[in-house]
Amino acid sequence: MNALAATSRNFRQAARLLGLDSKLEKSLLIPFREIKVECTIPKDDGTLASFVGFRVQHDNARGPMKGGIRYHPEVDPDEVNALAQLMTWKTAVAAVPYGGAKGGIGCSPDELSRSELERLTRVFTQKIHDLIGTHTDIPAPDMGTNAQTMAWIFDEYSKFHGHSPAVVTGKPIDLGGSLGRDAATGRGVMYATEALLAEYGKSISGSTFVIQGFGNVGSWAAQLIHEKGGKVIALGDVTGSIRNKAGVDIPALMKHRNEGGHMKDFHGAEVIDSSELLVHECDVLIPCALGGVLSRENAPDVKAKFIIEAANHPTDPEADEILTKKGVIVLPDIYANSGGVIVSYFEWVQNIQGFMWDEEKVNMELHKYMNSAFQHLKAMCKTHDCNLRMGAFTLGVNRVARATLLRGWEA
Ligand SMILES: NC(=O)c1ccc[n+]([C@@H]2O[C@H](COP(=O)([O-])OP(=O)(O)OC[C@H]3O[C@@H](n4cnc5c(N)ncnc54)[C@H](O)[C@@H]3O)[C@@H](O)[C@H]2O)c1
C-alpha cells in the first residue's frame, strides 16, 4: 500500500472513531490547492532544460500551511498529496498553529551543478511566490534540498515582497535559521522515546536500541540516546550494518562517518547482513531511513518490544497489523518525528519576533511540546480505546475538524 492509500486509510479510521459526519470527512480530505508549474532553465552548457514543480497546499484551518520541498526524480503528485495531508495532521498533533503542505521538483539534484540548482530554485520561487508567504504557506527542506535551497527561496521571494525571512524555515543560521534545528528531529525522537518508555516503567538508560539510518535524524537520535545511557547495539545505513552487543561507541562512529568512512569499515563492531538489522534482538527499534521498511515479510520476525517511527511511513499497514497482534508498541511517525516541524515553528516565531533564542530555550520548548503532545495522544488512546497510531490520528484530525467547524467552513 502506498503512502497516499495508507494515510487516507488512517484518516478514515480516525474520522469513524471521532464520529465525523461524511460531508466534513470529505471536505477535510480535499486539498485546498494543487499547484503544478513548468520550470525552464538554461543549463551550464547553454541548452535549455525543463522540470515540473509541484506544491500541494492541503489545509489551512489551523494556520498557514507548512511542509517540505523535495528535489527527487520520482516526485509524483500522488505522493506529494499524501505527504501534504500528513503534514496537516502532524502539525495538529504537535499543536503548532499551522496547516499542511508539501512540494517538490522532479529532478536529480546530484546531476545538476550548484548554479543550475540555484537557477531552478529561483524559477520555481518566481512561479509560486504569490501562493506562498509568511502567513500563507511556509516551505522547508526535505529530500534533496537543504539550508542553501531555503536561502535562495528566501532571497528570490524577498525581491517580490520585501525582506521576508519567515517565508521559509530550515535556513542557514546567518539568515535567521534557528539554533537547534539541525538536531531537532533526532532530539524529538529521543524525547518521544523517553516519554513512551516511562509509560512502561522503563528508561533510555538500561534499554537496548537498534537504529536504521545514520543521516541527520539517525545520527542525532543515536548520539542523544547514547548520552542518556542507552545502549545502541546495532546500526545500519546504505553502506552496511554493524553490531556490538556491548554497545557501539557512537561518538567514535560519528567521527568515522564524518571522515567519510563506511559503516562496514568501522572497527569496534562486527558487520552483519542488513536484512538482520530490523529483526535484531533489542528493546527499541528506530527506523530512521526509508519508508515501507517494515512489511508483512519481516514484521513476523521483529523482536523489538517498541518501535519509534523516526522515518516517515516506515511501517506498511499490513506490518502494522502483524506487529499489533505480536504486542509490539509502535509510536507513529506523525508524533515521533515532529521535532523538526516544531523547531521550524520556533524559527518562524523568532523571525517574526526579530529575536533569536539561545539553544537551551529551543531545546526546553521542544521538550515541552513533545511531552504535551504525548499526554494528549495518550488521552485520545484512552477515550477511543485505540492504539498509539489511531491516538495520534484522532488527536490531529479532531483538532483540524474543530478549527474547520469553528471557522464555519463545513461544506
Ligand atoms: N530531517 C528531518 O528533519 C526529518 C523530519 C521528519 C522526518 N524525517 C524522515 O526521517 C528519515 C531520515 O531523514 P534524514 O533527514 O535523516 O535523511 P538523511 O538523508 O540525512 O539520512 C538517511 C539515512 O538513511 C540511510 N539509508 C538510505 N537508504 C538505506 C537503505 N536502503 N538501508 C539502510 N539505510 C539507508 C542513509 O545511508 C542515511 O544514513 C526520512 O524518512 C525522512 O523523511 C526527517
The ligand as an SDF file (V2000), in Angstrom:
LIG
                    3D

 44 48  0  0  0  0  0  0  0  0999 V2000
   15.4190   15.5330    8.6540 N   0  0  0  0  0  0  0  0  0  0  0  0
   14.2730   15.8050    9.2510 C   0  0  0  0  0  0  0  0  0  0  0  0
   14.1220   16.8480    9.9240 O   0  0  0  0  0  0  0  0  0  0  0  0
   13.1210   14.8410    9.1720 C   0  0  0  0  0  0  0  0  0  0  0  0
   11.9020   15.2080    9.7630 C   0  0  0  0  0  0  0  0  0  0  0  0
   10.8440   14.2830    9.7490 C   0  0  0  0  0  0  0  0  0  0  0  0
   11.0110   13.0430    9.1360 C   0  0  0  0  0  0  0  0  0  0  0  0
   12.2070   12.7340    8.5450 N   0  0  0  0  0  0  0  0  0  0  0  0
   12.3280   11.4000    7.9130 C   0  0  0  0  0  0  0  0  0  0  0  0
   13.4040   10.6990    8.5220 O   0  0  0  0  0  0  0  0  0  0  0  0
   14.0330    9.8440    7.5710 C   0  0  0  0  0  0  0  0  0  0  0  0
   15.5150   10.1600    7.5130 C   0  0  0  0  0  0  0  0  0  0  0  0
   15.7020   11.5330    7.1720 O   0  0  0  0  0  0  0  0  0  0  0  0
   17.1400   12.2220    7.2490 P   0  0  0  0  0  0  0  0  0  0  0  0
   16.8860   13.6820    7.1710 O   0  0  0  0  0  0  0  0  0  0  0  0
   17.9130   11.6550    8.3840 O   0  0  0  0  0  0  0  0  0  0  0  0
   17.7800   11.7350    5.8850 O   0  0  0  0  0  0  0  0  0  0  0  0
   19.3260   11.5970    5.5200 P   0  0  0  0  0  0  0  0  0  0  0  0
   19.3760   11.6040    4.0400 O   0  0  0  0  0  0  0  0  0  0  0  0
   20.1550   12.5550    6.2900 O   0  0  0  0  0  0  0  0  0  0  0  0
   19.7060   10.1210    6.0660 O   0  0  0  0  0  0  0  0  0  0  0  0
   19.1230    8.9770    5.5500 C   0  0  0  0  0  0  0  0  0  0  0  0
   19.8730    7.7660    6.0970 C   0  0  0  0  0  0  0  0  0  0  0  0
   19.2280    6.5880    5.6100 O   0  0  0  0  0  0  0  0  0  0  0  0
   20.2310    5.7040    5.1330 C   0  0  0  0  0  0  0  0  0  0  0  0
   19.6780    4.8180    4.1010 N   0  0  0  0  0  0  0  0  0  0  0  0
   19.2970    5.1230    2.8410 C   0  0  0  0  0  0  0  0  0  0  0  0
   18.9180    4.0080    2.1950 N   0  0  0  0  0  0  0  0  0  0  0  0
   19.0570    2.9910    3.0660 C   0  0  0  0  0  0  0  0  0  0  0  0
   18.8440    1.6020    2.9890 C   0  0  0  0  0  0  0  0  0  0  0  0
   18.4160    1.0320    1.8550 N   0  0  0  0  0  0  0  0  0  0  0  0
   19.0900    0.8560    4.0970 N   0  0  0  0  0  0  0  0  0  0  0  0
   19.5500    1.4150    5.2290 C   0  0  0  0  0  0  0  0  0  0  0  0
   19.7730    2.7190    5.3640 N   0  0  0  0  0  0  0  0  0  0  0  0
   19.5320    3.5070    4.2870 C   0  0  0  0  0  0  0  0  0  0  0  0
   21.3000    6.6100    4.5710 C   0  0  0  0  0  0  0  0  0  0  0  0
   22.5430    5.9340    4.4480 O   0  0  0  0  0  0  0  0  0  0  0  0
   21.3250    7.6810    5.6450 C   0  0  0  0  0  0  0  0  0  0  0  0
   22.1270    7.2780    6.7290 O   0  0  0  0  0  0  0  0  0  0  0  0
   13.2610   10.0540    6.2680 C   0  0  0  0  0  0  0  0  0  0  0  0
   12.2210    9.0930    6.2210 O   0  0  0  0  0  0  0  0  0  0  0  0
   12.6640   11.4430    6.4370 C   0  0  0  0  0  0  0  0  0  0  0  0
   11.5020   11.6180    5.6450 O   0  0  0  0  0  0  0  0  0  0  0  0
   13.2600   13.6080    8.5460 C   0  0  0  0  0  0  0  0  0  0  0  0
  1  2  1  0
  2  3  2  0
  2  4  1  0
  4  5  1  0
  4 44  2  0
  5  6  2  0
  6  7  1  0
  7  8  2  0
  8  9  1  0
  8 44  1  0
  9 10  1  0
  9 42  1  0
 10 11  1  0
 11 12  1  0
 11 40  1  0
 12 13  1  0
 13 14  1  0
 14 15  2  0
 14 16  1  0
 14 17  1  0
 17 18  1  0
 18 19  2  0
 18 20  1  0
 18 21  1  0
 21 22  1  0
 22 23  1  0
 23 24  1  0
 23 38  1  0
 24 25  1  0
 25 26  1  0
 25 36  1  0
 26 27  1  0
 26 35  1  0
 27 28  2  0
 28 29  1  0
 29 30  1  0
 29 35  2  0
 30 31  1  0
 30 32  2  0
 32 33  1  0
 33 34  2  0
 34 35  1  0
 36 37  1  0
 36 38  1  0
 38 39  1  0
 40 41  1  0
 40 42  1  0
 42 43  1  0
M  CHG  2   8   1  16  -1
M  END
$$$$
